[in-house]
Amino acid sequence: MKAIGPGRLAGALSITLTLAQAAWADVPPPLIKRLDDPTRAKVLAALAGLIILGFAMVLLTWLGARVVQRYRKGTAYFRPTPRPGEHDWARRPLSPDGSEPDQPASDP
């Protein structure tokens, strides 16, 4: 195989660079750059508003899913605490023989 000479390499390089410059020269600037300043500000503000609303929708969906999950699991968060009954306020003995813990047990 023959090696490419420096003259051919330089010619191929110059043709490639010329074609690349011609391709880049025809590309118009992006639409946002072609707008005047007040219109560009309105478009960017609307885009920012859409992004914020999207995040808010995701947040509300996540919070709603948490509420539904708590509701399905049946936690007491959604039910009121049951009122204590009449006998729930009575003192219960702590020892098995029924004596009060403050009083010493009597010796038989």
Buried (B, 14 or more C-beta within 10 A) or exposed (E): EEEEEEEEEEEEEEEEEEEEEEEEEEEEEEEEEEBEEEEBEEEEEEEEEEEEEEEEEEEEEEEEEEEEEEEEEEEEEEEEEEEEEEEEEEEEEEEEEEEEEEEEEEEE
